[in-house]
C-alpha cells in the first residue's frame, strides 16, 4: 500500500499550490511557457486553444502577481512583451511533467510507438 501523503492538520501547503494552478488555463499557460519560453502574448493565444483574450490576460496577470510568470516589456515601437517562467514558476515543471507522465501511462489513446504496458 502506498505511503499516506495527506496532512489534514496542515493543509495550507496543498491549498496554496492549488490556488496557484487551479482553473482551466493556468496549467496550460505554465506548460506552454515551460516548453517555449519566452513567448509573446499572440503566440500564447494562438497555441492555447479556445482561451479568450480577456481570460489569457487575466490569467497571465494572476500568475505574474504570484511570481510564477515574468512579463518583460521592451521599450520599442510597436511595443514588444514576452512572458517566461520565473524560478518559482520553473519549480512547478516537475509537477507538470509528472502530470504528463501520468497522462501518457493512462490515456486510452496510446502512442503506437510506445511499447510500455500499463
VENWOWO-V60600 format. One record per pair of residues at least 12 apart in sequence whose ideal C-beta (glycine too) atoms are under 7 Angstrom apart, sorted by the first residue. I is the first residue (numbers start at 1). J is the second residue. D is the distance in Angstrom with one decimal. If there is no record, write none. Layout:
# VENWOWO-V60600
I&J&D, I&J&D
This chain:
# VENWOWO-V60600
20&66&5.6, 20&68&6.4, 25&48&6.9, 25&51&5.6, 25&55&6.1, 25&59&4.8, 26&59&5.7, 26&63&6.3, 27&96&6.7, 28&48&5.3, 29&44&6.8, 29&48&6.7, 29&59&5.9, 29&60&6.9, 29&63&6.5, 30&68&6.8, 30&85&6.9, 30&89&6.4, 30&92&5.7, 30&96&6.1, 31&96&5.3, 32&44&6.3, 32&47&5.8, 32&48&6.3, 33&69&6.8, 33&83&6.2, 33&84&6.1, 33&85&5.0, 34&85&6.3, 34&93&5.0, 34&96&6.1, 37&84&3.9, 37&85&5.8, 38&82&3.9, 38&83&6.4, 38&84&4.3, 39&82&6.7, 39&83&5.6, 40&81&6.6, 40&82&5.7, 41&81&6.0, 44&56&6.2, 44&83&6.6, 60&83&6.3, 67&86&5.7, 67&88&4.8, 68&85&6.8, 68&86&6.2, 68&88&5.9, 68&89&4.0, 69&83&5.6, 69&85&6.4, 69&86&6.7, 69&89&5.9, 70&83&7.0, 70&84&5.1, 70&86&4.9, 71&83&5.8, 105&118&5.6, 106&118&6.7
